[in-house]
Amino acid sequence: MSKTPTAEEICHFIDAAFKLTLQDPKFVEKVKKAAITIKVVTTNPDAVLVMDMAHQTVSLVHGDVQADATMRMSGDTANRFWQGKVNMLGAITRGAVKVQGHLPGVIRALPLAMKVFPAYVAELRKAGRTDLIVA
């Protein structure tokens, strides 16, 4: 097994973790208020995910999709971020993550993403991908 998640795995793990977290009605209300669509473009693996907060969906897409903001990062950075191992503001400042579009919306969405971290790690364990878990 590869130490790097595939594009499909990245989408699956984020989507599954997001859906688990959506079981909390308080989280749902906060997500609806965020009302931002974020496109996450990863390299190694090459993937494009769209996180639509208003509709509470995460999708792996092909081709160009409009979003309020686009974030570009490596697949490894995305995997580490969803485990709570990346300070996103620091990564943006250092250039490890590049943001185009509505940066204030991305910054407002970060505390919501933090609620998903435990579920993301649980999904990695459930799928037997403990090799992707960062110590």
C-alpha contacts under 8 A as a table, 3 or more apart, distances in Angstrom:
res1	aa1	res2	aa2	distance
2	S	5	P	6.96
3	K	131	D	6.00
3	K	132	L	5.88
4	T	44	N	7.74
4	T	45	P	7.67
4	T	75	G	7.22
4	T	76	D	6.58
4	T	132	L	6.90
5	P	8	E	7.96
5	P	9	E	5.69
5	P	10	I	6.04
5	P	45	P	7.29
5	P	75	G	7.13
5	P	76	D	7.80
5	P	79	N	7.68
5	P	132	L	7.24
6	T	9	E	5.03
6	T	10	I	6.22
6	T	45	P	5.89
7	A	10	I	5.20
7	A	11	C	6.39
7	A	45	P	5.67
7	A	46	D	6.56
7	A	47	A	5.22
7	A	60	L	7.86
8	E	11	C	5.25
8	E	12	H	6.00
8	E	60	L	7.29
9	E	12	H	4.91
9	E	13	F	5.87
10	I	13	F	5.44
10	I	14	I	6.15
10	I	75	G	7.81
10	I	79	N	7.28
11	C	14	I	5.33
11	C	15	D	5.84
11	C	49	L	6.68
11	C	58	V	7.08
11	C	59	S	6.65
11	C	60	L	5.90
12	H	15	D	5.15
12	H	16	A	5.89
13	F	16	A	5.20
13	F	17	A	6.00
13	F	120	Y	6.07
13	F	123	E	5.95
13	F	124	L	6.83
14	I	17	A	5.18
14	I	18	F	5.96
14	I	58	V	7.35
14	I	82	W	7.59
14	I	120	Y	6.27
15	D	18	F	5.06
15	D	19	K	6.12
15	D	57	T	7.24
15	D	58	V	5.27
15	D	59	S	7.54
16	A	19	K	5.13
16	A	20	L	6.24
16	A	119	A	7.98
16	A	120	Y	7.53
16	A	123	E	7.03
17	A	20	L	5.12
17	A	21	T	6.25
17	A	116	V	5.96
17	A	117	F	7.71
17	A	119	A	4.69
17	A	120	Y	4.76
17	A	122	A	7.92
17	A	123	E	6.53
18	F	21	T	5.14
18	F	22	L	6.18
18	F	58	V	7.94
18	F	116	V	5.92
18	F	119	A	7.55
18	F	120	Y	7.87
19	K	22	L	4.97
19	K	23	Q	6.97
20	L	23	Q	5.68
20	L	119	A	6.65
21	T	24	D	6.00
21	T	27	F	7.14
21	T	115	K	7.10
21	T	116	V	5.98
21	T	119	A	6.95
22	L	25	P	6.88
22	L	27	F	6.23
22	L	28	V	5.58
23	Q	27	F	7.91
23	Q	28	V	7.68
24	D	27	F	5.32
24	D	28	V	6.44
25	P	28	V	4.97
25	P	29	E	6.37
26	K	29	E	5.29
26	K	30	K	6.45
27	F	30	K	5.16
27	F	31	V	6.13
27	F	112	L	7.56
28	V	31	V	5.11
28	V	32	K	6.17
29	E	32	K	5.19
29	E	33	K	6.31
30	K	33	K	5.13
30	K	34	A	6.34
30	K	112	L	7.52
31	V	34	A	5.11
31	V	35	A	6.85
31	V	53	M	5.55
31	V	54	A	6.78
31	V	56	Q	7.28
31	V	109	A	8.00
31	V	112	L	7.04
32	K	35	A	5.45
32	K	53	M	6.03
32	K	54	A	4.82
32	K	55	H	7.50
32	K	56	Q	7.54
33	K	54	A	7.38
34	A	53	M	6.38
34	A	54	A	7.10
34	A	105	G	7.36
34	A	108	R	7.24
34	A	109	A	6.47
35	A	52	D	7.51
35	A	53	M	5.21
35	A	54	A	4.46
36	I	52	D	6.33
36	I	53	M	5.48
36	I	54	A	6.58
36	I	67	A	7.96
36	I	68	D	6.19
36	I	69	A	7.97
36	I	105	G	6.54
36	I	106	V	7.90
37	T	50	V	6.87
37	T	51	M	5.60
37	T	52	D	4.38
37	T	53	M	5.99
37	T	54	A	7.61
37	T	67	A	5.12
37	T	68	D	5.26
37	T	69	A	6.71
38	I	50	V	5.75
38	I	51	M	5.15
38	I	52	D	6.52
38	I	67	A	5.62
38	I	68	D	6.01
38	I	69	A	4.99
38	I	70	T	5.73
38	I	71	M	7.25
38	I	106	V	7.52
39	K	48	V	6.76
39	K	49	L	5.65
39	K	50	V	4.43
39	K	51	M	6.29
39	K	65	V	7.84
39	K	66	Q	7.94
39	K	67	A	5.89
39	K	68	D	7.89
39	K	69	A	6.24
39	K	70	T	4.61
39	K	71	M	6.16
40	V	47	A	7.94
40	V	48	V	5.68
40	V	49	L	5.08
40	V	50	V	6.24
40	V	51	M	7.75
40	V	70	T	5.84
40	V	71	M	4.82
40	V	72	R	5.94
40	V	73	M	7.69
41	V	46	D	7.33
41	V	47	A	5.76
41	V	48	V	4.54
41	V	49	L	6.49
41	V	70	T	7.23
41	V	71	M	6.08
41	V	72	R	4.73
41	V	73	M	6.44
42	T	45	P	6.37
42	T	46	D	5.32
42	T	47	A	5.15
42	T	48	V	6.43
42	T	72	R	5.82
42	T	73	M	5.03
42	T	74	S	4.91
42	T	75	G	5.18
42	T	78	A	7.45
43	T	46	D	4.27
43	T	47	A	6.65
43	T	73	M	6.52
43	T	74	S	4.67
43	T	75	G	5.66
44	N	74	S	6.04
44	N	75	G	5.47
44	N	76	D	7.67
45	P	74	S	7.53
45	P	75	G	5.73
46	D	75	G	7.72
47	A	60	L	7.16
47	A	61	V	7.77
48	V	60	L	5.84
48	V	61	V	5.61
48	V	62	H	6.82
49	L	58	V	6.71
49	L	59	S	5.39
49	L	60	L	4.52
49	L	61	V	5.91
50	V	57	T	7.86
50	V	58	V	5.60
50	V	59	S	5.24
50	V	60	L	6.57
50	V	61	V	7.05
50	V	67	A	7.72
51	M	56	Q	7.43
51	M	57	T	5.83
51	M	58	V	4.53
51	M	59	S	6.69
52	D	55	H	5.56
52	D	56	Q	5.58
52	D	57	T	5.26
52	D	58	V	6.42
53	M	56	Q	4.67
53	M	57	T	6.70
61	V	65	V	7.76
67	A	70	T	6.71
68	D	101	G	5.96
68	D	102	H	5.77
69	A	99	V	6.88
69	A	100	Q	5.61
69	A	101	G	4.27
69	A	102	H	5.05
69	A	103	L	6.86
69	A	105	G	7.86
69	A	106	V	7.15
70	T	99	V	5.60
70	T	100	Q	5.13
70	T	101	G	6.31
71	M	97	V	6.61
71	M	98	K	5.57
71	M	99	V	4.55
71	M	100	Q	6.56
72	R	97	V	5.60
72	R	98	K	5.11
72	R	99	V	6.54
73	M	77	T	6.22
73	M	78	A	6.66
73	M	96	A	6.47
73	M	97	V	4.96
73	M	98	K	6.82
74	S	77	T	5.15
74	S	78	A	6.35
75	G	78	A	5.03
75	G	79	N	6.11
76	D	79	N	5.08
76	D	80	R	6.11
77	T	80	R	5.11
77	T	81	F	5.91
77	T	86	V	7.25
78	A	81	F	5.02
78	A	82	W	6.29
79	N	82	W	5.44
79	N	83	Q	6.63
79	N	132	L	7.59
80	R	83	Q	5.18
80	R	84	G	6.54
80	R	85	K	5.13
80	R	86	V	5.99
80	R	133	I	7.95
80	R	134	V	6.68
81	F	84	G	5.12
81	F	85	K	5.33
81	F	86	V	4.62
81	F	87	N	7.42
81	F	88	M	7.29
82	W	85	K	7.42
82	W	113	A	7.62
82	W	114	M	7.73
82	W	116	V	7.28
82	W	117	F	5.24
82	W	120	Y	6.36
82	W	121	V	7.87
83	Q	86	V	7.93
83	Q	117	F	5.00
83	Q	118	P	7.05
83	Q	120	Y	6.54
83	Q	121	V	6.06
83	Q	133	I	7.58
83	Q	134	V	7.42
84	G	87	N	7.67
84	G	114	M	6.87
84	G	117	F	5.86
85	K	134	V	7.49
86	V	91	A	7.18
87	N	90	G	5.30
87	N	91	A	6.12
88	M	91	A	4.89
88	M	92	I	6.06
88	M	97	V	7.60
88	M	110	L	7.97
89	L	92	I	5.11
89	L	93	T	6.18
89	L	107	I	7.94
90	G	93	T	5.00
90	G	94	R	6.09
91	A	94	R	5.11
91	A	95	G	6.00
91	A	96	A	4.97
91	A	97	V	5.42
92	I	95	G	5.07
92	I	96	A	6.01
92	I	97	V	4.70
92	I	98	K	5.87
92	I	99	V	7.23
93	T	96	A	7.78
93	T	97	V	7.96
94	R	97	V	7.63
95	G	98	K	5.89
99	V	103	L	6.72
100	Q	103	L	7.07
102	H	105	G	5.52
102	H	106	V	6.68
103	L	106	V	5.04
103	L	107	I	6.24
104	P	107	I	5.07
104	P	108	R	6.19
105	G	108	R	5.06
105	G	109	A	6.19
106	V	109	A	5.06
106	V	110	L	6.41
107	I	110	L	5.34
107	I	111	P	7.98
108	R	111	P	6.75
108	R	112	L	7.91
109	A	112	L	5.30
109	A	113	A	6.45
110	L	113	A	5.04
110	L	114	M	6.45
111	P	114	M	5.15
111	P	115	K	6.99
112	L	115	K	5.47
112	L	116	V	7.25
113	A	116	V	5.30
113	A	117	F	6.96
114	M	117	F	5.43
115	K	118	P	7.20
116	V	119	A	5.46
116	V	120	Y	6.20
117	F	120	Y	5.12
117	F	121	V	6.46
118	P	121	V	5.30
118	P	122	A	6.23
119	A	122	A	4.91
119	A	123	E	6.13
120	Y	123	E	5.09
120	Y	124	L	6.39
121	V	124	L	5.09
121	V	125	R	6.35
121	V	133	I	6.95
122	A	125	R	5.11
122	A	126	K	6.08
123	E	126	K	4.92
123	E	127	A	6.16
124	L	127	A	5.27
124	L	128	G	6.30
124	L	129	R	5.04
124	L	130	T	6.08
124	L	132	L	7.20
124	L	133	I	7.22
125	R	128	G	5.05
125	R	129	R	5.77
125	R	130	T	5.44
126	K	129	R	7.59
129	R	132	L	5.67
129	R	133	I	7.43
130	T	133	I	5.18
